[in-house]
Amino acid sequence: MTEQRAHFRQVDPHFPDAAFADVITSNHDYVKDFQDSHLTGRAAKELAVVTCMDSRINPLAVLGMEEGDVKILRNAGARVTDDVLRTLVLASYLLNVKRVLIMPHTDCKMASATEDQIHETIANDFGVDIRSIEVRVVPDQRDALERDVIRVRSYPFLPEDLIVGGAIYDVKTGALNPQDF
């Protein structure tokens, strides 16, 4: 196994223009037609969604929502972490969230390997030892979803009337499959 090492990714304090040229150019185009300055930051549809960082998922499109309708929380595997709970507390009390949908997806990388396999792959392919990081793989997606739904439902700092559901998004069909827990 490789050794952990300190990294200094960027010594130059200037914004890396060349690396983000496409992003900045696209933003300039976006600004020309920008019409969302009226949005308040509150969830107009009273919904928060916890989903995966997978780029195949467009939560607004999947749920038929628009900008300003929903709070979107993303991480690897759509897991309810301490930070997700912290964010849900703030969203429920300050940003009009009354419903939470936890939405993992099919064909998820976090459901395709063990913790050790992911650690080993990163060490072998990139020479970085990340064993100190809990990757939070999902050997059984439905079981993990059930545990996460229960975790949110039972979190003492969230409102008692917060509605929490879980559904698995199918990346091959676009279908959202609600789960009973």
C-alpha positions, 0 to 999 in steps of 0.5 A, a space after each residue: 500500500 502506498 504512503 499518505 502524503 501531503 499535497 499542495 495542489 495549487 501554489 499560484 494564488 490566481 484563478 486557473 483561467 485556462 482550466 475553467 475557460 469553458 465554464 467561464 465562457 458558458 457562464 457569460 452566455 448564461 448571464 445574458 438570459 438570466 431571469 432567476 433573480 426573483 428567487 428567494 432561496 427558499 424551497 418553493 415546492 417544500 422539498 429537499 432531495 438527497 441524491 448521488 453526485 452521478 452526472 447522469 442524474 438531473 434532479 430537477 428534470 427527474 422530478 419535474 421541478 424548476 430552479 427555486 423549487 427544491 433543495 438538492 444535496 448530493 454526495 457519493 452514494 446519496 448517503 445521509 451523513 452528519 453533514 446532510 443531517 445538518 443541512 436538512 435541519 437548516 433547510 427545514 427551519 430556515 428554507 421552507 423544506 417540509 418533505 425530504 426525498 432520499 434518491 439513490 440510483 441504479 448502476 451506482 459505483 458505490 454499490 459496485 465494490 467494497 470499501 477495500 476494493 475502492 481504497 485499493 483501486 485508488 492506491 494502485 491507480 493513483 498512488 494515494 492511500 485513502 484508507 483513513 476516509 470512509 467511502 461509505 459503499 452501499 452493498 445493498 442499496 435498498 437496505 442502505 436507503 431504508 437505514 437512511 430514511 429511518 435516520 432522517 425520520 428519527 433525527 431529534 433536531 428535525 421537525 416531527 412533521 417532516 415527511 421523509 420518503 425514499 425512492 430509487 432512480 433508474 438511470 437506464 429508464 428514468 423511472 423513480 421507484 418509491 420504496 416502502 419503509 
